Amino acid sequence: MARHDAQNWPESTKMIGLLWFVASILTQHGILGQRVKVDPEVTSYPGQSVNLRCSFSDPTGVQLTMVTWIYESKDGLRNNIAVLHPQFQPNYPESSLKGRVRFQSQQPEMTHPSIQITDVRMSDQGKYICEYATYPSGNEQGTTQLIMLAKPENSASTVSVEAGTQTTTVAKCESANGLPAAEISWVTTAKGNESTTTKPGTDNTLTVSSEYRMVPTPSDNGKDISCVVKHKTLEVPESFKMKLAVLFAPEVSISGYDHNWYMGRTSPVLICEAKANPVPISVLWKTMSGEMPDTVQISGNELKVLKVDETVNTTFVCEVKNRLGTSKSQVSIVVREPSQKSSNAGVVAGIIIGVLLALLLLCAIVAVLVTRSRRQQQGYRAKGGSDLKTRMFGGGKKASKNGTGGGAGSGGTGGGNNNGSVFVYKDGSSHQGLPEKNNHHQPLNMGPRPGVVASTPTAQDILLRNELDEAEIRKFDDIEDEERYDHFSGAGPILQLRSTNDQDNMMGGYMDDDMESQRDGSVISRTAVYV
């Protein structure tokens, strides 16, 4: 095993030594390559001047024998354009740059052989190599890429096309003579596709062209479309805003007819509206019958009727023409009977009726309130005195100085009018007296009550009694019935009177049932009617 390792040791040593040798060479080459300092990239515009810098960073231990600037075109061809030797004057060999290239310093140093190119052209774009001839290291170099920038000339326009069914170009956009090539894009709501091409321009520049293609329709006319150009020379993209131009024959419509043309209506107007590109060159009004009514006035695309009559009951036709064609539209007028003029009479009448109803309702409420108040007041007064009962139900009065009252059955006469009706009531009742349900108005058969004079009820008494509703009447009737029966309970028999002429007791049954005794001893009839 030890012997096998000893055999492999020399091979390992050789491999390690080889790796160190390669690393040292690469390191030395990298160090040497870094000694020539240049700008990796320089940009310029045509007509400007550009400086190409070059320097040798560490010439220690190295002899700089010569510096040469070499131009390499995009085709790979090389040309010496400037040579510097420490013992000779600078030299500029024949090239496309002769007369426009020179060393920056009048006495250039070998360590700083920078050059300047004036009136730069687009053809000057390419590689520029600064190469040192040194001893003992040999040649060392650095390369600068000159990039020429050409600001393009941008433009855009629409193309007037007729509406149809074939795809066609409706807008164009171009970025001419730019370097590098520009980028073109489209912004629009119209449905289409773009087509972009690039071709050489002048002086090694590039021209980019783009077209927007679509099937044009009348509805596309006037739509917005924008061409946007992006280029390295532009800080912000350049945008061209346009509107599509689609040519089409007129599209005609008539407005103004509201289906309410009645006899006598004044100044209705019909308007002929037309969409067209190009604009219409003529507008013609006519009727289907061929005769225009006398009350019609025409002004351009407007038809005005001074006053509607039966002659307007026709079909009006509007005909519009442009260079692509002629189109027309029509409307049939139906003349109606005169419409009712709108007025505020109904509104005023409604307001008046509403106010009257409100007043009536208010009066009814006030009447109800007043009636209830009066009923309450009358009820209190009836409880407190007999004068109200007398007025309402014919209560007796003291005999006047012109007559006296007679007793029961005495046939006496008083100064008052005994022929009037008497409203009978009971003095012993604690409630307001009311007539009984059956013939409460009873005549005095045996003469007036003692101390009571029959009096005719006044209109106020009758009105007051009428104000009492049926419930109150029933209430007082029930009270009187109870008092009457309570008063006569346990008393002697009621006096029954018979006429002396009634020998056969013909009236007996009637008299017994009809007559009623009073507290003062008199007897009165229940059914007799007083006149």
Beta strands, then each sheet from edge to edge (+ up, - down):
strand 1: 36-38
strand 2: 41-44
strand 3: 50-52
strand 4: 54-56
strand 5: 63-72
strand 6: 78-84
strand 7: 101-103
strand 8: 115-117
strand 9: 126-135
strand 10: 138-148
strand 11: 153-158
strand 12: 161-162
strand 13: 168-178
strand 14: 183-188
strand 15: 193-200
strand 16: 206-214
strand 17: 224-230
strand 18: 238-243
strand 19: 246-255
strand 20: 269-277
strand 21: 282-287
strand 22: 296-299
strand 23: 302-305
strand 24: 315-322
strand 25: 325-332
strand 26: 515-517
strand 27: 523-525
sheet 1: 1+ 4-
sheet 2: 2+ 10+ 9- 5+ 6-
sheet 3: 3+ 8- 7+
sheet 4: 11+ 13- 16+ 15-
sheet 5: 12+ 19+ 20- 23+ 22-
sheet 6: 14+ 17- 18+
sheet 7: 21+ 24- 25+
sheet 8: 26+ 27-
end
